[in-house]
Amino acid sequence: MVLAGLAAPAAQAKNGDTHITGQGIVQTIDCNNATLLVNGTGNTINAKGSCWAVTMQGSSNIVIADNVVNDITVYGYDQTVIYHGGTPALIDRGRELGMTNRINWAPA
């Protein structure tokens, strides 16, 4: 049964990881201590709460995370991750291949 006019529920990682796949998606999610995986181009994701990890693939994606516990892993190029808390391992696979990505801590 399909009901017209109902909005899709907000993405939440309560029962596992959150996957964002697409192009031009702008979304705020609750990491809920799970992993955020972003794959695509030109996505902007605000990750509230605490993420276990953030993994990005593609290009020109932006993730702004409240807290990252374990690691931030970035593949591709022109990716940006800004995190406000945590001491994650920073793994930039794109930079290893000569591509430019940004992974930065910034105060909340």
Contact map, one row per residue, 1 for C-alpha under 8 A:
111000000000000000000000000000000000000000000000000000000000000000000000000000000000000000000000000000000000
111100000000000000000000000000000000000000000000000000000000000000000000000000000000000000000000000000000000
111111000000000000000000000000000000000000000000000000000000000000000000000000000000000000000000000000000000
011111000000000000000000000000000000000000000000000000000000000000000000000000000000000000000000000000000000
001111100000000000000000000000000000000000000000000000000000000000000000000000000000000000000000000000000000
001111110000000000000000000000000000000000000000000000000000000000000000000000000000000000000000000000000000
000011111000000000000000000000000000000000000000000000000000000000000000000000000000000000000000000000000000
000001111100000000000000000000000000000000000000000000000000000000000000000000000000000000000000000000000000
000000111110000000000000000000000000000000000000000000000000000000000000000000000000000000000000000000000000
000000011111000000000000000010000000000000000000000000000000000000000000000000000000000000000000000000000000
000000001111100001000000000111000000000000000000000000000000000000000000000000000000000000000000000000000000
000000000111110001000000000011110000000000000000000000000000000000000000000000000000000000000000000000000000
000000000011111111000000000001111110000000000000000000000000000000000000000000000000000000000000000000000000
000000000001111110000000000000110100000000000000000000000000000000000000000000000000000000000000000000000000
000000000000111110000000000000000000000000000000000000000000000000000000000000000000000000000000000000000000
000000000000111111000000000000000110000000000000000000000000000000000000000000000000000000000000000000000000
000000000000111111100000000000100111100000000000000000000000000000000000000000000000000000000000000000000000
000000000011100111110000000000100111100000000000000000000000000000000000000000000000000000000000000000000000
000000000000000011111000000000000001111000000000000000000000000000000000000000000000000000000000000000000000
000000000000000001111100000000000001111000000000000000000000000000000000000000000000000000000000000000000000
000000000000000000111110000000000000011100000000000000000000000000000000000000000000000000000000000000000000
000000000000000000011111100000000000001110100000000000000000000000000000000000000000000000000000000000000000
000000000000000000001111100000000000000111100000000000000000000000000000000000000000000000000000000000000000
000000000000000000000111110000000000000011110000000000000000000000000000000000000000000000000000000000000000
000000000000000000000111111000000000000001111000000000000000000000000000000000000000000000000000000000000000
000000000000000000000001111100000000000000111000000000000000000000000000000000000000000000000000000000000000
000000000000000000000000111110000000000000011100000000000000000000000000000000000000000000000000000000000000
000000000010000000000000011111000000000000001111000000000000000000000000000000000000000000000000000000000000
000000000111000000000000001111100000000000001111000000000000000000000000000000000000000000000000000000000000
000000000011100000000000000111110000000000000011110000000000000000000000000000000000000000000000000000000000
000000000001110011000000000011111111000000000011111100000000000000000000000000000000000000000000000000000000
000000000001110000000000000001111100000000000000111000000000000000000000000000000000000000000000000000000000
000000000000100000000000000000111110000000000000111100000000000000000000000000000000000000000000000000000000
000000000000110111000000000000111111000000000000011110000000000000000000000000000000000000000000000000000000
000000000000100111000000000000101111100000000000001111100000000000000000000000000000000000000000000000000000
000000000000000011110000000000100111110000000000001111100000000000000000000000000000000000000000000000000000
000000000000000011110000000000000011111000000000000001110000000000000000000000000000000000000000000000000000
000000000000000000111000000000000001111100100000000001111000100000000000000000000000000000000000000000000000
000000000000000000111100000000000000111110000000000000011100000000000000000000000000000000000000000000000000
000000000000000000001110000000000000011111100000000000001110100000000000000000000000000000000000000000000000
000000000000000000000111000000000000001111100000000000000111100000000000000000000000000000000000000000000000
000000000000000000000011100000000000000111110000000000000011110000000000000000000000000000000000000000000000
000000000000000000000111110000000000010111111000000000000001110000000000000000000000000000000000000000000000
000000000000000000000001111000000000000001111100000000000000111000000000000000000000000000000000000000000000
000000000000000000000000111110000000000000111110000000000000011100000000000000000000000000000000000000000000
000000000000000000000000001110000000000000011111000000000000001110000000000000000000000000000000000000000000
000000000000000000000000000111100000000000001111111000000000001111000000000000000000000000000000000000000000
000000000000000000000000000111100000000000000111110000000000000011100000000000000000000000000000000000000000
000000000000000000000000000001111000000000000011111000000000000011100000000000000000000000000000000000000000
000000000000000000000000000001111100000000000011111100000000000011111000000000000000000000000000000000000000
000000000000000000000000000000111111000000000010111111000000000010111000000000000000000000000000000000000000
000000000000000000000000000000101111000000000000011111000000000000011110000000000000000000000000000000000000
000000000000000000000000000000000111000000000000001111100000000000011111100000000000000100000000000000000000
000000000000000000000000000000000011110000000000001111110000000000010011100000000000000000000000000000000000
000000000000000000000000000000000011110000000000000011111000000000000001111000000000000000000000000000000000
000000000000000000000000000000000000111000000000000001111100100000000000111100100000000000000000000000000000
000000000000000000000000000000000000011100000000000000111110000000000000011100000000000000000000000000000000
000000000000000000000000000000000000001110000000000000011111100000000000001110100000000000000000000000000000
000000000000000000000000000000000000000111000000000000001111100000000000000111100000000000000000000000000000
000000000000000000000000000000000000000011100000000000000111110000000000000011110000000000000000000000000000
000000000000000000000000000000000000010111110000000000010111111000000000000001110000000000000000000000000000
000000000000000000000000000000000000000001111000000000000001111100000000000000111000000000000000000000000000
000000000000000000000000000000000000000000011110000000000000111110000000000000011100000000000000000000000000
000000000000000000000000000000000000000000001110000000000000011111000000000000001110000000000000000000000000
000000000000000000000000000000000000000000000111111000000000001111110000000000001111000000000000000000000000
000000000000000000000000000000000000000000000011110000000000000111110000000000000011100000000000000000000001
000000000000000000000000000000000000000000000001111000000000000011111000000000000011110000000000000000000000
000000000000000000000000000000000000000000000000011111000000000011111111000000000010111100000000000000000000
000000000000000000000000000000000000000000000000011110000000000000111110000000000000011100000000000000000000
000000000000000000000000000000000000000000000000000110000000000000011111000000000000001110000000000000000000
000000000000000000000000000000000000000000000000000111000000000000011111100000000000000111100000000000000000
000000000000000000000000000000000000000000000000000011100000000000010111110000000000000111100000000000000000
000000000000000000000000000000000000000000000000000011110000000000000011111000000000000001111000000000000000
000000000000000000000000000000000000000000000000000000111000000000000001111100100000000000111100000010000000
000000000000000000000000000000000000000000000000000000111100000000000000111110000000000000011100000000000000
000000000000000000000000000000000000000000000000000000011110000000000000011111100000000000001100001010000000
000000000000000000000000000000000000000000000000000000000111000000000000001111100000000000000110001110000000
000000000000000000000000000000000000000000000000000000000011100000000000000111110000000000000000001111000000
000000000000000000000000000000000000000000000000000000010111110000000000010111111000000000000000000111000000
000000000000000000000000000000000000000000000000000000000001111000000000000001111100000000000000000011110000
000000000000000000000000000000000000000000000000000000000000011110000000000000111110000000000000000001110000
000000000000000000000000000000000000000000000000000000000000001110000000000000011111000000000000000000111100
000000000000000000000000000000000000000000000000000000000000000111110000000000001111110000000000000000011100
000000000000000000000000000000000000000000000000000000000000000011100000000000000111110000000000000000001111
000000000000000000000000000000000000000000000000000000000000000001110000000000000011111000000000000000001011
000000000000000000000000000000000000000000000000000000000000000000111000000000000011111100000000000000000000
000000000000000000000000000000000000000000000000000000000000000000011100000000000000111110000000000000000000
000000000000000000000000000000000000000000000000000010000000000000011111000000000000011111000000000000000000
000000000000000000000000000000000000000000000000000000000000000000000111000000000000001111100000000000000000
000000000000000000000000000000000000000000000000000000000000000000000011100000000000000111110000000000100000
000000000000000000000000000000000000000000000000000000000000000000000011110000000000000011111000000000000000
000000000000000000000000000000000000000000000000000000000000000000000000111000000000000001111111000010000000
000000000000000000000000000000000000000000000000000000000000000000000000111100000000000000111111100000000000
000000000000000000000000000000000000000000000000000000000000000000000000011110000000000000011111111110000000
000000000000000000000000000000000000000000000000000000000000000000000000000010000000000000011111111110000000
000000000000000000000000000000000000000000000000000000000000000000000000000000000000000000011111111000000000
000000000000000000000000000000000000000000000000000000000000000000000000000000000000000000001111111000000000
000000000000000000000000000000000000000000000000000000000000000000000000000000000000000000000111111100000000
000000000000000000000000000000000000000000000000000000000000000000000000000111000000000000000111111110000000
000000000000000000000000000000000000000000000000000000000000000000000000000011100000000000000110011111000000
000000000000000000000000000000000000000000000000000000000000000000000000010111110000000000010110001111100000
000000000000000000000000000000000000000000000000000000000000000000000000000001111000000000000000000111110000
000000000000000000000000000000000000000000000000000000000000000000000000000000011100000001000000000011111000
000000000000000000000000000000000000000000000000000000000000000000000000000000011110000000000000000001111100
000000000000000000000000000000000000000000000000000000000000000000000000000000000111100000000000000000111110
000000000000000000000000000000000000000000000000000000000000000000000000000000000111000000000000000000011111
000000000000000000000000000000000000000000000000000000000000000000000000000000000001100000000000000000001111
000000000000000000000000000000000000000000000000000000000000000001000000000000000001100000000000000000000111
